[in-house]
């Protein structure tokens, strides 16, 4: 089977969040199962682009409204990711360092999707499945079926994976003419609530729709920024497949980004050495439990609650712990964390920005990872943490509910709480400290979570089964 993945991110080429990790790993595991998997993405001006060799495989052009667009498809020649990687270059639109957050993102997303479809229309053979990821690519199923120039592609099955339903790719109907000439009788396949909604269109037009955990699909049917009724109507073709993690990248025994490698057999010694590195760098005492938060400092992650919750937890009786943040996002949240750091010197610290090496070191050296998310479609950080023997402290939502069982429940191994609130987070931290002081139970859970299987093998097989359907 030949699968073409279409995505705006792919690790290690360009990464903002979990979407990149999935698209960077799933195709390789599909290759290992004997299938042909390919990825096409924008040619972001990242370090990866300049460190690898490329060849031009296609040049084309199209009209986007009155605007003439020229595009180039290049291919990475050495297959360094374990699958064929193609990038779309459009001068002035896709040739930028950042992946998102430009004023003309709508232009960029639309031009990318049209370029991919134009390129596909020139193939002498066609993939068996086209797998599109999130709203940035969700108009492709519509274009394949209802744009006049692509009618010969209409029979290619399409799969839409929703990594985050919070972002839906809304466009004014004034932009409808920028989509390649299409049958206007089918305007309803683009429309939701009197606007063009890319994600809604993908849900309507794709052969199958999946999210990155079963629980998240259930949540989307209950509340999804106005799309819940659509999810309910299309429930027969919707499912959830839990993400995996790349065990070649996330392996404490071989990870070159951490200070000291370790396995289950020497987990205490290995984690203590890595913890000492973090404590030395950020002014902490190694005897205290170390909590970390890694991720975007945005409302979805409940990052705005971190500073007040940690402050409240530090005021609880016998609460003696350290807290380290790595991330960036809303300036008000960054400012609050700066104030927390200044108010609790020797207890709290923060590193703003993206640092892959530091994130690995934090997974290896921390005792607990805190994830109080309001929305968490799957969550990969809790899986990375468990791979390194770091116990997850999570709110029961989305994929966090699917992957973490409270240690006081049957077969449990983490700490869970119900509400994204200051009090619930503070109480969860307090429970974690009590667990930390129970050294035998703490070590038992450390070893247990390192044995759990979060690898891509099972999920990759489920995707092949989905394609087959």
C-alpha positions in Angstrom: 0.0 0.0 0.0 1.3 3.5 -0.8 0.3 6.3 1.6 0.9 10.0 1.0 0.9 12.1 4.2 0.2 15.8 3.8 1.2 17.9 6.8 2.4 21.4 7.7 4.9 20.0 10.2 7.2 17.0 10.4 9.9 16.4 12.9 12.9 17.0 12.7 12.3 19.2 9.6 10.0 21.7 11.3 8.2 21.3 14.7 5.7 23.3 16.7 3.9 20.5 18.5 2.8 16.9 18.6 1.7 17.0 15.0 5.3 17.1 13.9 6.3 14.2 16.1 3.5 12.0 14.7 4.2 12.8 11.0 7.9 12.3 11.6 7.4 8.8 13.1 4.2 7.2 11.8 5.4 6.9 8.1 8.7 5.2 9.2 6.8 2.6 11.1 4.5 2.1 8.2 7.5 1.5 6.0 8.7 -1.1 8.5 5.4 -2.9 8.1 6.2 -3.2 4.4 4.2 -0.3 3.0 5.4 2.8 1.1 4.9 6.0 3.1 5.7 9.4 1.8 5.4 12.9 3.4 4.9 16.2 1.7 5.1 19.5 3.6 6.1 23.2 3.1 9.7 24.0 2.5 10.2 26.0 5.8 13.6 27.7 6.0 14.8 25.6 8.9 18.2 24.1 9.8 17.2 20.7 8.3 16.7 22.3 4.9 20.3 23.5 4.7 21.9 20.4 6.2 20.5 17.9 3.6 20.7 17.4 -0.1 17.6 18.0 -2.4 16.6 17.5 -5.9 13.8 19.2 -7.9 11.1 16.7 -8.9 8.3 19.1 -10.1 7.6 22.6 -11.1 4.1 24.0 -11.6 1.8 27.0 -11.4 -1.8 27.8 -10.7 -4.2 30.7 -10.1 -5.4 31.5 -6.6 -8.1 33.9 -7.4 -6.4 36.6 -9.5 -3.0 35.8 -8.1 -0.6 33.7 -10.2 1.4 31.2 -8.0 4.5 29.3 -9.1 5.6 26.4 -7.0 8.4 23.8 -6.8 8.5 20.4 -5.3 11.9 19.2 -4.0 12.8 15.7 -2.6 15.3 14.9 0.1 17.8 12.6 -1.7 19.2 10.5 1.0 16.0 9.2 2.6 17.5 10.2 6.0 14.1 10.0 7.8 13.4 6.5 6.6 10.7 7.6 4.1 10.5 9.8 1.1 10.2 13.5 2.1 9.0 16.1 -0.3 8.8 19.9 0.3 6.7 22.5 -1.5 8.4 25.9 -2.1 6.5 29.0 -2.9 8.5 32.2 -3.0 7.1 34.7 -0.6 4.6 32.3 1.1 6.3 29.0 2.3 9.9 30.2 2.4 9.9 31.3 6.0 11.6 30.3 9.3 8.5 30.1 11.5 5.8 27.5 10.7 2.8 29.6 11.8 1.6 32.9 13.2 1.9 35.1 10.1 -0.8 37.6 9.0 -1.2 35.7 5.7 -1.4 32.2 7.1 -4.7 31.6 5.3 -3.0 32.3 2.0 -0.1 30.0 3.0 -2.4 27.1 4.0 -4.5 27.4 0.8 -1.6 27.7 -1.6 0.1 24.7 0.0 -3.0 22.5 -0.4 -3.5 23.6 -4.0 0.2 23.0 -4.8 0.0 19.4 -3.4 -3.2 18.7 -5.4 -1.8 20.2 -8.6 1.3 18.0 -8.2 -0.8 14.9 -7.5 -2.8 15.6 -10.7 0.5 15.1 -12.6 1.5 11.8 -11.1 1.6 8.8 -13.6 0.4 6.6 -10.7 -1.6 7.5 -7.6 -1.2 6.7 -4.0 -3.6 4.2 -2.5 -4.5 6.6 0.4 -4.0 10.3 1.0 -3.7 11.0 4.7 -4.2 14.7 5.6 -3.4 16.1 9.0 -5.3 18.9 10.7 -7.1 21.9 9.2 -4.1 23.2 7.2 -4.6 20.2 4.8 -8.3 19.5 5.3 -9.6 21.1 2.1 -7.7 18.5 0.0 -10.5 15.9 0.3 -13.0 18.5 -1.0 -10.7 19.6 -3.8 -10.0 16.0 -5.0 -13.8 15.3 -5.3 -15.3 18.6 -6.4 -12.7 20.7 -8.2 -13.1 20.3 -11.9 -9.4 20.0 -12.6 -9.0 17.1 -10.2 -11.9 14.8 -11.1 -9.6 12.0 -12.1 -8.3 11.9 -8.5 -11.8 11.6 -6.9 -11.5 7.9 -6.2 -8.4 8.1 -4.1 -9.5 7.4 -0.5 -8.7 10.2 2.0 -8.1 10.0 5.7 -8.3 13.1 7.9 -6.5 13.0 11.3 -7.5 15.7 13.7 -4.6 16.5 16.1 -6.3 19.5 17.5 -9.9 20.5 16.9 -9.5 23.9 18.5 -8.1 25.2 15.2 -10.4 24.8 12.2 -9.1 27.0 9.4 -12.0 29.5 9.0 -12.2 31.6 5.9 -14.6 34.2 4.7 -16.8 33.2 1.8 -15.2 36.1 -0.1 -12.3 33.7 -0.6 -14.4 30.9 -2.1 -13.2 32.0 -5.6 -9.6 31.3 -4.6 -10.2 27.5 -4.4 -9.6 26.0 -7.8 -12.8 26.0 -10.0 -15.4 23.8 -8.2 -19.0 22.7 -8.5 -20.8 25.4 -6.6 -23.8 23.1 -6.1 -21.6 21.6 -3.4 -21.0 24.8 -1.4 -22.5 23.1 1.6 -19.5 20.8 1.8 -17.3 23.9 2.5 -19.7 25.7 4.8 -20.3 25.7 8.5 -22.1 28.5 10.3 -22.0 30.8 7.2 -18.2 30.6 6.7 -15.8 28.3 5.0 -14.5 25.9 7.7 -11.6 23.8 6.4 -11.8 21.3 9.2 -15.6 20.9 8.8 -15.1 20.3 5.1 -12.5 17.7 5.8 -14.9 15.9 8.2 -17.6 15.9 5.5 -15.5 14.9 2.6 -12.8 12.5 3.9 -13.6 8.8 3.7 -12.6 8.3 7.3 -11.9 10.7 10.2 -9.8 10.0 13.3 -8.5 11.8 16.3 -5.4 10.9 18.3 -7.2 9.2 21.2 -10.5 7.6 21.7 -11.5 9.8 24.5 -10.8 12.9 22.5 -13.2 11.9 19.8 -15.9 11.4 22.5 -15.1 14.9 23.8 -15.3 16.4 20.3 -18.8 15.0 19.9 -19.8 16.8 23.1 -18.0 20.1 22.6 -15.8 21.2 19.7 -16.2 24.9 19.1 -19.5 24.5 17.2 -18.6 21.3 15.3 -20.1 18.8 17.8 -23.3 18.3 15.8 -21.2 17.6 12.7 -19.1 15.0 14.6 -22.3 13.4 15.8 -23.8 13.3 12.2 -20.5 11.7 10.9 -20.0 9.4 13.8 -20.1 6.3 11.6 -16.8 7.2 10.0 -15.1 8.7 13.0 -12.7 6.8 15.4 -9.8 7.4 17.7 -6.3 6.0 17.4 -3.9 6.7 20.2 -0.6 8.2 19.1 2.6 6.4 19.8 6.1 7.7 20.4 9.3 7.0 18.6 11.3 4.6 20.7 14.5 5.3 18.7 14.4 9.0 19.6 13.0 8.6 23.1 15.2 6.0 24.8 17.0 6.7 28.1 19.5 4.0 27.3 20.8 5.6 24.1 19.6 9.2 24.2 22.6 11.4 23.4 20.9 14.6 24.6 20.9 13.6 28.3 23.8 13.6 30.7 23.7 10.0 31.8 22.1 7.0 30.1 20.2 4.5 32.2 17.7 1.6 32.1 15.1 0.1 34.4 17.9 -1.8 36.2 19.7 1.4 37.3 16.9 3.9 37.0 17.4 5.5 40.4 21.1 6.1 39.8 20.6 7.3 36.3 17.8 9.7 37.1 19.6 11.1 40.2 22.7 12.0 38.0 20.4 13.7 35.4 18.5 15.4 38.2 21.7 16.8 39.7 22.5 18.4 36.4 19.2 20.2 36.3 19.5 21.2 40.0 23.0 22.6 39.5 21.9 24.6 36.4 18.7 26.0 38.0 19.6 26.4 41.7 17.6 23.6 43.2 18.3 21.0 45.9 18.5 17.4 44.7 16.7 16.1 47.8 13.4 17.8 46.9 11.0 16.3 44.4 11.3 18.0 41.0 8.2 18.8 39.0 8.4 20.0 35.4 6.1 21.5 32.8 7.1 21.3 29.1 4.9 22.8 26.4 3.2 25.8 25.0 2.2 28.4 27.6 -1.4 28.8 26.4 -4.9 28.4 27.8 -5.4 25.0 26.2 -2.5 23.7 28.4 -3.9 25.5 31.5 -0.5 27.2 31.6 -2.2 30.3 33.1 -2.9 28.2 36.2 0.7 27.1 36.8 2.0 30.1 38.8 -1.0 30.4 41.2 -1.3 26.6 41.6 2.4 26.1 42.4 2.3 29.1 44.7 -0.6 27.6 46.5 1.0 24.2 46.7 4.2 25.7 48.2 2.1 27.2 51.0 0.5 23.8 51.9 1.9 22.1 55.1 5.1 20.1 54.5 5.2 21.1 50.8 8.9 21.2 49.8 9.5 20.8 46.1 11.0 22.3 43.0 9.3 23.4 39.8 10.9 24.0 36.4 9.1 25.2 33.2 10.2 25.0 29.6 8.0 26.7 27.0 6.8 29.8 25.4 3.4 31.4 24.7 1.2 34.0 26.1 3.2 37.0 27.5 1.0 37.3 30.6 1.7 33.7 31.5 5.4 34.1 31.0 5.3 37.2 33.2 3.4 35.3 35.9 6.0 32.5 35.8 8.8 35.1 36.0 7.1 36.6 39.1 6.8 33.0 40.6 10.5 32.5 40.0 11.4 35.7 41.7 9.1 35.1 44.6 10.4 31.5 45.2 14.1 31.6 44.5 15.6 28.2 44.9 12.2 26.5 44.4 11.0 27.6 41.0 12.6 28.5 37.7 11.6 28.9 34.0 13.3 28.7 30.6 11.3 30.4 27.9 11.6 29.2 24.3 12.1 25.9 22.6 15.1 23.7 23.5 15.0 20.1 22.4 18.1 19.1 24.3 16.9 20.6 27.6 13.5 18.9 27.2 15.2 15.5 27.0 17.3 16.4 30.0 14.2 17.4 31.9 12.4 14.2 31.1 15.4 12.3 32.3 16.0 14.3 35.5 12.5 15.1 36.8 10.5 13.1 39.3 7.1 14.3 38.0 5.7 16.0 34.9 2.7 18.3 35.4 0.0 18.4 32.7 -3.1 20.2 33.9 -4.5 20.7 30.3 -7.9 22.1 29.6 -7.7 20.4 26.2 -5.3 17.5 25.3 -6.2 15.5 22.2 -3.6 12.9 22.9 -0.6 14.2 24.7 2.9 12.9 24.0 4.7 14.5 26.9 3.3 12.1 29.4 4.4 9.2 27.3 7.9 10.6 26.9 8.0 11.2 30.6 7.0 7.6 31.5 9.6 6.3 29.0 12.2 8.0 31.2 10.7 7.0 34.6 9.1 10.4 35.3 5.6 10.0 36.9 2.8 11.9 35.1 0.5 14.2 37.1 -2.4 14.9 34.8 -5.9 16.2 34.4 -8.3 13.5 33.2 -9.1 14.8 29.7 -8.6 13.6 26.2 -5.6 11.3 25.6 -4.4 12.0 29.2 -7.4 10.0 30.4 -6.6 7.2 28.0 -2.9 6.9 29.0 -2.7 7.6 32.7 -4.4 5.6 35.5 -4.2 7.0 39.1 -1.8 4.9 41.2 -4.4 4.4 43.9 -6.7 2.7 41.3 -6.4 -0.8 40.1 -3.2 -1.2 37.9 -2.5 2.5 38.3 0.8 4.3 37.9 0.2 8.0 37.8 -1.6 10.8 39.6 -4.8 12.2 38.1 -7.2 15.0 38.9 -10.5 16.2 37.5 -10.7 20.0 37.1 -8.3 22.5 35.5 -8.3 24.6 38.6 -5.7 26.0 41.0 -6.9 23.9 43.9 -7.0 20.6 42.0 -3.5 21.2 40.7 -2.2 22.1 44.1 -3.8 19.1 45.7 -2.3 16.8 43.0 1.1 18.2 43.7 0.6 17.6 47.4 -0.4 13.9 46.6 2.8 13.6 44.5 5.0 14.8 47.3 3.5 12.2 49.7 4.2 9.5 47.0 7.7 10.7 46.6 8.4 10.3 50.3 7.2 6.6 50.1 10.5 5.5 48.5 9.6 1.9 47.9 6.3 2.7 46.2 7.9 5.5 44.2 10.6 3.3 42.8 8.0 0.6 42.0 6.0 3.0 39.9 9.1 4.3 38.2 10.0 0.9 37.0 6.4 0.1 36.1 5.9 3.1 33.8 9.2 2.4 32.1 7.8 -1.0 31.1 4.6 0.4 29.5 4.5 0.1 25.7 3.8 3.5 24.0 5.6 2.6 20.8 4.2 3.3 17.3 4.0 -0.4 16.3 0.4 -1.0 17.6 -0.8 2.4 16.3 0.8 2.0 12.9 -1.1 -1.3 12.5 -4.3 0.3 13.4 -3.8 3.0 10.8 -3.2 0.3 8.1 -6.5 -1.3 9.2 -8.2 2.1 8.9 -6.9 2.6 5.4 -8.0 -0.9 4.4 -11.5 -0.1 5.5 
